[in-house]
Amino acid sequence: MVMATKTRVPTHGNYHGYYNKRPATNDPRLGLVPRGLFVGARVLDVGCNEGLVTCEIAQNLHAKRVIGVDIDDTLVSAAWKHRRSVWSQQGPTHREDTQEDVRESSTSDSRKRRRISNSDTEAALSSQGGLANYFPVSFEHMFGPLPIPASGANKDVADIFPHNVTFRTADWVKEGIPEDAEGYDVIVAFSISKWIHLNGGDESLRTFFRRVHEVLNPGGTFVLEPQGWDTYGKAKRMDSRLKENARHLLLRPDDFGRVLQEIGFGPAEHLGEAGEGGFRRPIDIYRKMQ
Ligand SMILES: C[S@@+](CC[C@H](N)C(=O)[O-])C[C@H]1O[C@@H](n2cnc3c(N)ncnc32)[C@H](O)[C@@H]1O
């Protein structure tokens, strides 16, 4: 397993603090994806960074299981931490819980108790994202993160957030993870194609697309946010190796649809563009042919 430790030059796009520039909640890229796509699905998020997209799919979009994989082990640690924060902000899910929700802090001297009214809960339930972001971030700062209860053998609980999320460290182009064996219904690759392309060349990108095809179930969906060719320049200036690799690239992001079709995907469905400024990029989906 390749582990990239935090380096000064994020040559894999392994930015720390990436979500200071990207929306931390309600990612507009996910907003373009058909609402039902993730429901009950096994999902792989390749290049999950600090796990924000991964957790959003797991918590709000009703996926059964979501695995985030990233080449950088410090980002994967941050992703596990983020999962705990999202859990700490999540409101109670059962009506009986709303009668009296007792939250105790392991770090606080005195016990903290808060009562949550039914009307508060109903307001949160009716808002987009269900019970996400119900408690303020400040609670975690004041009282510490909430412990995650064991799911045990309870199948119903295992399939909902936070139990339905796992993170792994791997260079997923070069090595599989145990979850690949069961296959996926959806694979998400947001803002990662450029980094695979610049690090490993055209062949590495083709290998990536072939691996996605291999582990997707028949009829499964590949959700791709490719970076435009105009954005490669900045990455090349970052590092002489990437600059040298870039000289040999023949494929351009406009060719990706054709390459994916050669591998066995259907034609691209262009869902539109999301993001602001330099982050405005297309979101395309490709279905694995039966
Ligand atoms: C620019 S960030 C995008 C993060 C996230 N997908 C998003 O768009 O919000 C690219 C991420 O891909 C990861 N990455 C790059 N190459 C990878 C590889 N071969 N295998 C797994 N992760 C990789 C980087 O560490 C980084 O976290």
PDBQT file of the ligand as one rigid body, heavy atoms in Angstrom, charges set to zero:
ROOT
HETATM    1  C1  LIG A 301      -8.209  17.800  -5.575  1.00  0.00    +0.000 C 
HETATM    2  S1  LIG A 301      -8.596  16.600  -4.396  1.00  0.00    +0.000 S 
HETATM    3  C2  LIG A 301     -10.337  16.331  -4.655  1.00  0.00    +0.000 C 
HETATM    4  C3  LIG A 301     -11.037  15.870  -3.390  1.00  0.00    +0.000 C 
HETATM    5  C4  LIG A 301     -12.492  15.443  -3.553  1.00  0.00    +0.000 C 
HETATM    6  N1  LIG A 301     -12.636  14.342  -4.481  1.00  0.00    +0.000 N 
HETATM    7  C5  LIG A 301     -13.350  16.586  -3.986  1.00  0.00    +0.000 C 
HETATM    8  O1  LIG A 301     -13.422  16.883  -5.176  1.00  0.00    +0.000 OA
HETATM    9  O2  LIG A 301     -13.948  17.236  -3.120  1.00  0.00    +0.000 OA
HETATM   10  C6  LIG A 301      -7.917  15.122  -5.114  1.00  0.00    +0.000 C 
HETATM   11  C7  LIG A 301      -7.774  13.998  -4.109  1.00  0.00    +0.000 C 
HETATM   12  O3  LIG A 301      -7.416  12.799  -4.784  1.00  0.00    +0.000 OA
HETATM   13  C8  LIG A 301      -6.453  12.108  -4.016  1.00  0.00    +0.000 C 
HETATM   14  N2  LIG A 301      -5.724  11.204  -4.932  1.00  0.00    +0.000 N 
HETATM   15  C9  LIG A 301      -4.926  11.541  -5.966  1.00  0.00    +0.000 A 
HETATM   16  N3  LIG A 301      -4.452  10.454  -6.598  1.00  0.00    +0.000 NA
HETATM   17  C10 LIG A 301      -4.995   9.382  -5.957  1.00  0.00    +0.000 A 
HETATM   18  C11 LIG A 301      -4.911   7.964  -6.150  1.00  0.00    +0.000 A 
HETATM   19  N4  LIG A 301      -4.156   7.445  -7.120  1.00  0.00    +0.000 N 
HETATM   20  N5  LIG A 301      -5.592   7.153  -5.316  1.00  0.00    +0.000 NA
HETATM   21  C12 LIG A 301      -6.344   7.676  -4.318  1.00  0.00    +0.000 A 
HETATM   22  N6  LIG A 301      -6.460   8.997  -4.094  1.00  0.00    +0.000 NA
HETATM   23  C13 LIG A 301      -5.809   9.852  -4.896  1.00  0.00    +0.000 A 
HETATM   24  C14 LIG A 301      -5.613  13.217  -3.406  1.00  0.00    +0.000 C 
HETATM   25  O4  LIG A 301      -4.885  12.815  -2.279  1.00  0.00    +0.000 OA
HETATM   26  C15 LIG A 301      -6.694  14.266  -3.093  1.00  0.00    +0.000 C 
HETATM   27  O5  LIG A 301      -7.199  14.134  -1.801  1.00  0.00    +0.000 OA
ENDROOT
TORSDOF 0
